[in-house]
């Protein structure tokens, strides 16, 4: 059962993801998504690390105005840890698993299979650079992922041939 009711928790860990959306919006025609293969809990530190590594590659090679990077899952599940003593003679001092409820340590996001973690909006000609950035970000995550490409339709486009 996820531990999410913040009104009952005395010390809630701070959110470590600094920005959920990076880059400048423009006229983009494609979106690349980093999608997970299995359901999992992803710690906020892993999400922030993936965001920073992907953004570093995209900003260096494309420039700030040629992409928009979004972090999709929001970490709201509070993770607890039962800290043990790690010193000489700790076995006589520590209580082991007695009353091992744990203290709030960090936050995590629950993701389902097939849900995207990161989205990058850009133009088709930057495909190789974007895939490189998303692969680097995937190496920071504790779960298998794949990159999915989706074409964006312009407003007014229906995909049908005009009849006439």
N, C-alpha and C positions, 0 to 999 in steps of 0.2 A: 504494500500500500504506500503510495507516495506521501511524503511528509511535506505538505504545502500550506497548511493553515498558519499563516504568519502571525495572526493575532495571539496564538498560544505559545509562541516561541520567544524566549527572552532576548537572544542575540542572533539576529539574522545576518548571515555572511553578505558582504558587499558584492554588488554586481561588477565583474571585472571586464566585461565587453564594453569598450569605450564608445564605439559607433556601430550601428547596425546597417547604415547605408553610406557608401563612399563613392566619390566620383561626381561628375556633373552630367545631368540629364541632357540628352540631345536627340537627334533623329536616328534612332537605332533600328536595325531590321532583324536582329537575331538575339536569342537569349540562350546561354549555356548554363546548365544546372548540374551541380554536384549532388548525386542522388545516392542514398544508402541502400544496401541490398537486404539488410536484416533489421528488425527492431532493436533499439539499443538506448542506453542512457549515455549522453555525451556531456562530460564535465565542461564547465564554462571556460576553464583554462585551455582546453583543447580547441574549443570554438574560437577563442581569441587568438590563439597561436595560428590556426588555419587562416583566419581573416588577415592577420598581419603578413603572413608569408605570401598569400595570394595577392594582396594589395601591393606589396613591395615589387613583385615581378611585373604586375600590370602597370603600375605607375612609372616604373623605370623604362619599360619598353613601349608603352602606348601613350603615356602622358595622361594627365588628370582629366582632360576633356573628352577622351575617347572611350570611356566605359563607365558603367555604374555597377558596383559590387554590393550585394545585399546579403546579410546574414539572416536566415529565416527563423530557425527555432529560437525561442526565448527560454533561457534557463530559469525555471521557477520551482523545481523540486529541490528541497533542502536535504543534503547528504550529511549523515552523522558519522562520527568516528570515535571508537573507544580506544583512547590513547593508552598505550602500555609503557611502563618504565623500561628504559634500555640502559641499565648500568649494572655494575657489580653488586650482587646481593639483591637485585630487584625481585627475585622470586620470593623472598621473605616479606617484601614490602607490598607488592602488588596483590590485588584481589582477584586477578584472573578475569573470568567471565561473570563474576558475581555483580549484579546490577549493571550490566554492560549495555545500557541504553545509548550512550555516546553523546557527544556534544556536536552542535552544528558546525561544519567545517567549510563546506563549499556548496555551490548550486549546480544543478545538472538540468539538461533538456532531454525530454523523452521524445524519440523520433520513431516513426513507424517505417516499415519496409516500403521502399518506393517514394519516400518523401525527400524533397530537396533540402540540402544544408546551406549551400551557397548558390546565388544566382549572379550571373554577369551579363548585363545588357551591353551590346556593342554592335559593330558592323562585321559583315562576313569576312572581309579581308584580314581581320585580326585573329582568325580562328586558331592558328597554331600557338600564338602567344597566350591566348586565353586558356587553351587546353593545358599548356605548360604550367600556368599559374594554378589552375585547379588541381592538377596532379600533385604539385608541391603541397597544396593545402590538404589534399587527401592523405598525404603521408603523416600529417599531424593528428589525424583522427583515429580513434581506436576501432574502427569498423571498416569493412570493405565498401568501396564506393565505385561509381562509374559516372562518366560525363555524358549528359544528354543534351542534344542540340534541338532547338525549337525555333522555327521561323515566326516572326511577328508580322501580322497583317496591318496594313495602314488603314486609317479610318476611311470608310467609304468603299473599301475593297470587300467584295463578297465571295470571291473565288469562282464566280460563275461567268461564263462568256456572255457578253451583251447580245441580246436577241434583236434582230432587226432586219 
